[in-house]
Amino acid sequence: MSENNNCPRGQLLLRTLAMPADTNANGDIFGGWIMSQLDLAGAILAKEISHGRVVTVSVQEIVFKTPVSVGDVVCCYGECTRIGRTSMSVGLEVWVKPVATDGVGNRRKVCEATFNYVAIDGDGRPRAINKS
């Protein structure tokens, strides 16, 4: 998604802390937890754009670049890359700021993905997205 590896692309949508309960057998943060954070972040943006309910319909691609550690501040950034009649695609990046003992951790991109959402009505049926 981002050509510049030094700064996130899009807007900050979600920020949270990686906790010990979210680790895999190796002690790194579980990829499924990262995926759920991406989905939450993407849905926030999709809901704002569509002015209503949305559902996740697919994930085009997700690339994990480096592990996330307990205590890292996890930041999800995103931008809408496509809007159709009822659906939209959101490009997402996960950046972390590691916990550093000296207080000067360098942030790095750890994951990128594209999630696809459909706007739905109160009955759960696709509805048109008002692009205004």
VENHURA-V814211 format. One record per backbone hydrogen bond with DSSP energy under -0.5 kcal/mol. NH is the residue of the N-H (numbers start at 0). CO is the residue of the C=O. E is the energy in kcal/mol with one decimal. If there is no record, write none. Layout:
NH;CO;E + NH;CO;E
//
This chain:
4;2;-0.7 + 6;3;-0.6 + 10;77;-2.4 + 12;75;-3.1 + 13;75;-1.5 + 15;73;-2.5 + 17;71;-2.6 + 21;18;-2.0 + 22;19;-1.4 + 23;27;-3.1 + 26;23;-1.7 + 28;67;-2.8 + 29;21;-3.2 + 32;29;-0.9 + 33;29;-1.5 + 34;30;-2.5 + 35;31;-2.0 + 36;32;-1.9 + 37;33;-2.4 + 38;34;-2.4 + 39;35;-2.3 + 40;36;-2.5 + 41;37;-2.9 + 42;38;-2.3 + 43;39;-1.9 + 44;40;-1.7 + 45;41;-2.7 + 46;42;-2.6 + 47;43;-1.9 + 48;44;-2.4 + 49;45;-2.5 + 50;46;-1.3 + 51;46;-1.2 + 54;117;-2.1 + 56;115;-2.9 + 57;115;-1.3 + 59;113;-2.1 + 60;113;-0.9 + 62;111;-3.0 + 64;62;-0.6 + 64;109;-3.2 + 65;109;-0.9 + 70;17;-3.1 + 71;68;-2.1 + 72;96;-2.3 + 73;15;-2.9 + 73;71;-0.7 + 74;72;-0.5 + 74;94;-3.3 + 75;13;-3.0 + 76;74;-0.5 + 76;92;-2.9 + 77;10;-1.9 + 78;90;-2.0 + 80;88;-2.4 + 81;88;-1.3 + 83;86;-3.7 + 87;116;-2.3 + 88;81;-2.2 + 89;114;-2.9 + 90;78;-2.6 + 91;112;-3.3 + 92;76;-2.6 + 93;110;-2.8 + 94;74;-2.9 + 94;92;-0.5 + 95;107;-2.5 + 96;72;-2.1 + 97;95;-0.6 + 97;105;-0.6 + 99;97;-0.6 + 102;99;-1.6 + 107;95;-2.0 + 109;93;-3.0 + 110;93;-1.4 + 111;62;-1.8 + 112;91;-2.3 + 113;60;-2.0 + 114;89;-2.3 + 115;57;-2.9 + 116;87;-2.7 + 117;54;-2.3 + 118;85;-2.9 + 119;52;-2.0 + 120;124;-2.6 + 123;120;-1.9 + 126;118;-2.2 + 128;84;-3.0 + 129;127;-0.6 + 130;128;-0.8
//
